[in-house]
Amino acid sequence: MSSALVGISPTPVEVPPVVHGLAARLRSGATVVPVWRNEYGGLTVRLGPLAAPTSSAPSSPYLKWVPDASPSPDPLAEADRLVWAGSFTRVPHVLDAGRDARGSWLLTAAVETDGEVATSAVEPRWRPYAERAAIAIGVGLRRFHDTLPTDTCPFVRTARMRVAALTTDASAPLDDTERAALDRALGDPPPPDRLVVCHGDATVPNTLLDRVGRFAAHVDVGDLGVGDRWSDLAVTTRSVSRRYGPGLEPLVLAAYGVAPDPERIAYYRALWDAEEAVRARRAA
């Protein structure tokens, strides 16, 4: 999820009653701690224990809730992708998922490394170690791309499919002027450099690091699918610059093991921005 707030601070967040009710049903007696929010109404909370945790107790799970008709990725679609990807790489384990008239939800276990919960690379603790985090993000994305098999992946995310979805979205239809502007901004996609199973939102917030800053896992794979690896790399490198500051994109690419590709970077960033604009229209 882009443009999210980790820790919800300094902006206070009131957890909707529907989320409290869902949490009580899924984990009776659990405390509800907001940890994530996006601009489309999606909310992630941690379901903590009432008593102090013990070494034998499982870590607090995370509950993602998306209101009905939100343009956020569907939690049920993400659950399918997590189950599939979890056979090949480290992603959160799905505990529950469902949908009702008010929204959809996904309950996942925390990701642990050496007995400690892995943390998002966007958390403030990693900012003094931005170079280390940038390298870990590049290493993790390369591992993701190299590990997941394209020939058996049931999900597809090519540039042409994404553009087609933009122009045919009935919930946010484009008029002739907007369609022409989109054609000018995007045009024909460059031929794929290398087809991989793309994360779909491989940003800094969606990369988990262990306690010393090594790559641990990816989260938020609701847009996972086969596509050009630059559709991830273009977004990942820009996210690193936005979250940590300029000058770190070369570290990400070097850790991944690829030279910059300005044409594909420009195209896939423009495509991402167009998708975000349509999501914002749907939310409005």
C-alpha positions as CSV (number, residue, x, y, z in Angstrom):
1,M,0.0,0.0,0.0
2,S,1.5,3.3,-1.0
3,S,1.4,6.6,0.9
4,A,0.8,4.8,4.2
5,L,1.7,5.9,7.7
6,V,3.7,3.5,9.8
7,G,2.7,3.6,13.5
8,I,-0.1,6.1,12.5
9,S,1.9,8.8,14.3
10,P,1.5,11.7,14.7
11,T,-2.0,11.5,13.2
12,P,-4.4,9.7,15.6
13,V,-6.6,7.0,14.1
14,E,-9.9,5.9,15.4
15,V,-10.4,2.2,14.7
16,P,-13.8,1.6,13.1
17,P,-16.3,-0.4,15.2
18,V,-16.4,-3.0,12.4
19,V,-12.7,-3.6,12.8
20,H,-13.1,-4.0,16.6
21,G,-15.9,-6.4,16.1
22,L,-14.0,-8.4,13.5
23,A,-10.9,-8.5,15.8
24,A,-13.0,-9.8,18.7
25,R,-14.4,-12.5,16.6
26,L,-11.1,-13.6,15.2
27,R,-9.0,-13.3,18.4
28,S,-11.3,-13.0,21.5
29,G,-9.9,-10.6,24.1
30,A,-7.1,-9.3,21.9
31,T,-6.0,-5.7,22.0
32,V,-6.3,-3.7,18.8
33,V,-3.3,-1.6,17.9
34,P,-3.4,0.5,14.6
35,V,-0.1,0.1,12.7
36,W,-0.9,1.1,9.1
37,R,-3.4,3.2,7.1
38,N,-3.7,4.2,3.5
39,E,-5.5,6.9,1.7
40,Y,-8.2,4.6,0.4
41,G,-9.6,3.5,3.8
42,G,-7.6,0.4,4.3
43,L,-6.4,-0.2,7.8
44,T,-4.0,-2.8,9.3
45,V,-4.0,-3.5,13.1
46,R,-2.0,-5.7,15.3
47,L,-4.0,-8.0,17.6
48,G,-2.0,-8.1,20.8
49,P,-2.5,-10.2,23.9
50,L,-4.1,-8.8,27.0
51,A,-1.3,-10.4,29.1
52,A,2.4,-10.0,28.7
53,P,3.6,-12.4,26.0
54,T,5.7,-15.4,26.9
55,S,8.5,-17.0,24.9
56,S,6.2,-19.9,24.0
57,A,3.3,-17.7,22.9
58,P,2.9,-16.9,19.2
59,S,3.6,-13.3,18.1
60,S,0.6,-11.0,17.6
61,P,-1.0,-11.5,14.2
62,Y,-1.9,-8.7,11.9
63,L,-5.4,-7.9,10.6
64,K,-5.8,-6.0,7.4
65,W,-9.3,-4.6,6.7
66,V,-10.4,-2.9,3.5
67,P,-13.9,-1.3,3.3
68,D,-16.3,-2.4,0.6
69,A,-15.8,-0.7,-2.8
70,S,-12.3,0.6,-1.8
71,P,-9.8,0.7,-4.6
72,S,-7.2,-1.0,-2.4
73,P,-6.1,-4.4,-3.5
74,D,-8.6,-7.1,-2.4
75,P,-7.5,-8.9,0.8
76,L,-8.9,-12.2,-0.6
77,A,-6.9,-11.9,-3.8
78,E,-3.9,-11.2,-1.6
79,A,-4.6,-14.3,0.4
80,D,-4.5,-16.4,-2.7
81,R,-1.2,-14.9,-3.7
82,L,0.3,-15.4,-0.3
83,V,-0.6,-19.0,-0.2
84,W,0.9,-19.6,-3.6
85,A,4.0,-17.6,-3.0
86,G,4.5,-19.1,0.4
87,S,5.5,-22.4,-1.2
88,F,8.6,-20.7,-2.6
89,T,9.6,-17.7,-0.5
90,R,9.1,-16.0,2.8
91,V,5.8,-14.2,3.1
92,P,3.3,-13.9,6.0
93,H,1.3,-17.0,6.7
94,V,-2.4,-16.7,6.1
95,L,-4.5,-17.4,9.2
96,D,-7.9,-16.3,8.0
97,A,-9.6,-14.2,5.2
98,G,-13.1,-13.3,4.4
99,R,-15.6,-10.8,3.1
100,D,-19.0,-9.4,4.2
101,A,-21.2,-6.5,3.2
102,R,-18.9,-4.0,5.0
103,G,-15.5,-5.0,3.7
104,S,-12.9,-7.7,3.3
105,W,-10.1,-8.8,5.7
106,L,-7.0,-10.8,5.9
107,L,-5.4,-12.2,9.1
108,T,-1.7,-13.1,8.9
109,A,0.9,-14.3,11.3
110,A,3.9,-12.0,12.1
111,V,7.1,-12.8,10.3
112,E,9.9,-13.8,12.7
113,T,13.6,-14.2,12.2
114,D,15.8,-15.7,14.9
115,G,12.9,-15.4,17.3
116,E,12.2,-11.7,16.7
117,V,9.5,-10.1,14.7
118,A,10.8,-8.6,11.4
119,T,10.0,-4.9,11.0
120,S,9.1,-2.7,8.0
121,A,12.1,-1.0,6.3
122,V,10.2,2.3,6.5
123,E,10.2,2.4,10.3
124,P,12.2,5.3,11.8
125,R,14.8,2.9,13.3
126,W,16.2,2.2,9.9
127,R,16.6,5.8,8.7
128,P,20.1,6.2,10.2
129,Y,21.0,3.0,8.3
130,A,19.5,3.9,5.0
131,E,22.4,2.5,2.9
132,R,22.2,-0.8,4.6
133,A,18.4,-0.9,4.2
134,A,18.7,0.1,0.5
135,I,21.1,-2.8,-0.1
136,A,18.8,-5.2,1.8
137,I,15.8,-4.1,-0.3
138,G,17.7,-4.8,-3.6
139,V,18.9,-8.2,-2.3
140,G,15.4,-9.1,-1.3
141,L,13.8,-8.1,-4.5
142,R,16.3,-10.1,-6.5
143,R,15.7,-13.1,-4.3
144,F,11.9,-12.7,-4.9
145,H,12.3,-12.5,-8.6
146,D,14.8,-15.5,-8.8
147,T,12.8,-17.8,-6.5
148,L,9.2,-17.6,-7.7
149,P,8.5,-19.7,-10.9
150,T,6.9,-17.9,-13.8
151,D,5.8,-21.1,-15.5
152,T,3.4,-22.1,-12.7
153,C,2.3,-18.7,-11.5
154,P,-1.4,-18.3,-11.9
155,F,-1.3,-14.5,-11.8
156,V,-0.4,-12.2,-14.6
157,R,0.6,-8.5,-14.4
158,T,1.9,-7.4,-17.8
159,A,2.0,-3.7,-18.8
160,R,-0.6,-4.2,-21.5
161,M,-3.0,-5.8,-19.1
162,R,-2.5,-3.0,-16.6
163,V,-3.1,-0.3,-19.2
164,A,-6.2,-2.1,-20.4
165,A,-7.5,-2.2,-16.9
166,L,-7.1,1.6,-16.6
167,T,-9.0,2.3,-19.8
168,T,-11.9,-0.1,-19.1
169,D,-12.4,0.5,-15.3
170,A,-16.2,1.1,-15.1
171,S,-15.9,2.6,-11.6
172,A,-13.6,5.4,-12.9
173,P,-14.3,5.8,-16.6
174,L,-12.0,8.0,-18.7
175,D,-13.4,10.6,-21.1
176,D,-11.9,11.1,-24.5
177,T,-9.5,13.8,-23.3
178,E,-8.3,11.7,-20.4
179,R,-7.8,8.7,-22.6
180,A,-5.8,10.7,-25.1
181,A,-3.7,12.1,-22.2
182,L,-3.1,8.6,-21.0
183,D,-2.0,7.4,-24.4
184,R,0.5,10.3,-24.6
185,A,1.9,9.6,-21.2
186,L,2.3,5.9,-21.7
187,G,2.3,4.9,-25.3
188,D,3.4,1.4,-26.2
189,P,5.3,-0.4,-23.4
190,P,8.9,-1.3,-24.0
191,P,9.5,-5.0,-24.7
192,P,10.1,-7.0,-21.5
193,D,13.6,-7.2,-20.3
194,R,13.0,-10.3,-18.2
195,L,9.7,-11.8,-17.2
196,V,9.5,-12.6,-13.5
197,V,6.9,-13.0,-10.8
198,C,6.6,-9.3,-9.8
199,H,5.7,-8.3,-6.3
200,G,3.5,-5.5,-7.6
201,D,4.2,-3.0,-4.8
202,A,7.8,-3.7,-3.8
203,T,8.2,-0.4,-1.9
204,V,10.2,0.3,1.2
205,P,7.1,-0.1,3.5
206,N,6.4,-3.6,2.1
207,T,9.9,-4.9,2.7
208,L,10.7,-6.4,6.1
209,L,14.1,-6.4,7.7
210,D,15.5,-8.5,10.6
211,R,17.0,-7.0,13.7
212,V,20.4,-6.2,12.0
213,G,18.9,-4.8,8.8
214,R,19.1,-7.9,6.5
215,F,16.2,-8.7,4.2
216,A,13.6,-10.9,5.9
217,A,10.4,-11.0,3.8
218,H,7.9,-9.1,1.7
219,V,4.4,-8.2,2.6
220,D,1.4,-6.7,0.7
221,V,1.5,-8.9,-2.3
222,G,-2.1,-8.2,-3.5
223,D,-0.8,-7.2,-7.0
224,L,1.6,-10.1,-7.4
225,G,1.8,-11.4,-11.0
226,V,4.1,-12.2,-13.9
227,G,5.5,-9.1,-15.6
228,D,8.7,-7.3,-16.6
229,R,11.0,-7.1,-13.6
230,W,11.4,-3.3,-14.2
231,S,7.8,-2.8,-13.2
232,D,9.0,-3.6,-9.7
233,L,12.5,-2.1,-10.0
234,A,11.2,1.3,-11.2
235,V,8.9,1.5,-8.2
236,T,11.3,0.1,-5.7
237,T,14.2,2.5,-6.5
238,R,11.9,5.5,-6.5
239,S,10.4,4.4,-3.1
240,V,13.9,4.2,-1.6
241,S,14.7,7.8,-2.8
242,R,11.4,9.1,-1.4
243,R,11.7,7.3,1.9
244,Y,15.4,7.6,2.7
245,G,16.6,10.5,0.5
246,P,18.4,10.9,-2.9
247,G,21.5,9.0,-4.0
248,L,20.6,5.5,-3.0
249,E,19.0,4.1,-6.2
250,P,22.4,2.9,-7.5
251,L,22.8,0.8,-4.3
252,V,19.5,-0.9,-4.8
253,L,20.3,-1.7,-8.4
254,A,23.8,-2.9,-7.6
255,A,22.5,-5.1,-4.8
256,Y,19.9,-6.5,-7.2
257,G,22.6,-7.0,-9.9
258,V,21.4,-4.9,-12.8
259,A,22.4,-1.7,-14.6
260,P,20.0,1.2,-14.8
261,D,17.4,1.1,-17.6
262,P,16.1,4.7,-18.0
263,E,13.5,3.8,-20.6
264,R,11.8,1.1,-18.6
265,I,12.2,3.0,-15.4
266,A,10.4,6.0,-16.9
267,Y,7.6,3.9,-18.4
268,Y,6.8,1.9,-15.3
269,R,6.9,4.9,-13.0
270,A,4.4,6.6,-15.4
271,L,2.2,3.5,-15.4
272,W,2.3,3.4,-11.6
273,D,1.3,7.0,-11.4
274,A,-1.6,6.5,-13.8
275,E,-2.9,3.6,-11.7
276,E,-2.6,5.7,-8.5
277,A,-4.5,8.5,-10.2
278,V,-7.4,6.1,-11.1
279,R,-7.4,4.7,-7.6
280,A,-7.7,8.2,-6.2
281,R,-10.7,8.9,-8.5
282,R,-12.4,5.7,-7.4
283,A,-11.9,6.6,-3.8
284,A,-13.4,10.1,-4.5
